[in-house]
Amino acid sequence: MYTLPNCPKCNSEYTYEDGNLIICPECSHEWILKKETENNEEKKATEDINVTKDANGNILNDGDSVTVIKDLKVKGSSSALKRGTKVKNIQLIDGDHDIDCKISGFGAMKLKSEFVKKV
């Protein structure tokens, strides 16, 4: 037998269905049960799949080559990373700077995907 959920507002167990709505008679709160479960499933699906995209919207993968599209200041260095610099064999990581790579002349570095384009 299908049991209806308690009211999310007042936690009443006396909820009932009216068409596609679930209604609480105690506090008059109304909600759609199917929509909430669909949204939760969509959120779980997007949380499980972490997709990193470049500035043009292309999906990046480990091992790809990218080009820097903007001059970037490098902390701790007097020189900047110039636009057009090619970076080979990137590794995707979680965090604000989502690309881990080695750049000749600079060494190991982390970049944001919004400042690169896929080659």
N, C-alpha and C positions, 0 to 999 in steps of 0.2 A: 504494500500500500504506500502511496506517495504522501509524504508529510510536508506541509508548508513550513518555510522557515519562520523563526520568530521575527518580530518587527525590529528593524535595525535602529529605530529611533527610541522606542520605549521598552524593547525586549518582551513585548506581550506575545503570548503563545496563541492568542485567539485570532490569528490572521485568516483571511479567506480570499478566494479567487473571484474576480469579476472580469470575465473576458481574458485579456492578457495582463491585467493589473492584479497585484496583490495588495489588499487593503487591511489596515489595522483599525478595528472598530474603537479602540480605546483612545488613540491619539489622532486618528484620521489620516495617518501617513499612507501614501500610495506609491508603489514602485513597480517596475517591470522586472520580473525574475529572469526571463530569458536574456534580456539585454545585458544584465549585470554579469551573468555567467559567460556570455559571449565575450564581453569586454575583458573579463578576467582571463579567459583562454587566450585572447589576442595579446594581452600584456605578458603572459607567461611565454608565449611563442617569441615575442620580440626580445624578451630578457634573455632567453636561451641562446638566441642567435645574435652575436655581436658583429655587425657589419661595419667595416671601416671604408669610407669613400674619400676619394681625392677631391680637389677643388672643382673638378668638372662633373662629379657624381659617379665616376667609374669606381667599381669595387676593387679594393686593394687586397692582395694576398701575400703571404710570406714568400720571400724570394723575388718579388717584383723589382723592377727598376723604375725610379721616379726622377723627375726634374723639379728643382726648386723654382717657384714662380715669382718670388719676391725677395728682395735683399733682406736678409735676416741678421740682426745683431746677435753676436755670440757672447754670452756672459763670460767674463774672465779673459776675454781676448780683445785686442785693439782692432782686429780686422773683422769684417762681416762676411757672411756666407752669401755669395753673389747669386743673382738671378741666373738661371740656366745651368746651375751646377747639377751634374748627374750623380745620382746615388744608386748603387747597385746592391742587390741582395738585402732588401729591407726585412725586418722582423716586426710583426704587429704585436703590441702589448696593450694592456689595459691602463687607463689613466688619461690625464689631460694631454700629455704628449704621447701619442699612440703609435709612433714609429721609432724603432730602435735601429740604428745603422752606424756604419763606419764611413767617414768621408775623408778622402785623401787630402792631406794638408791640415785637417782639423782633428781627426781621430774619432773616437766613439762619441755619438751624439744622439739626442732624442729630438724628434721633430713632430709638429702637429700636421695632421693629414690635410688640413685646409690650406696649407702653404705649398703643396706639391701636386704635380700631375703625373699620371701614369705614362710611361714611355711606350 
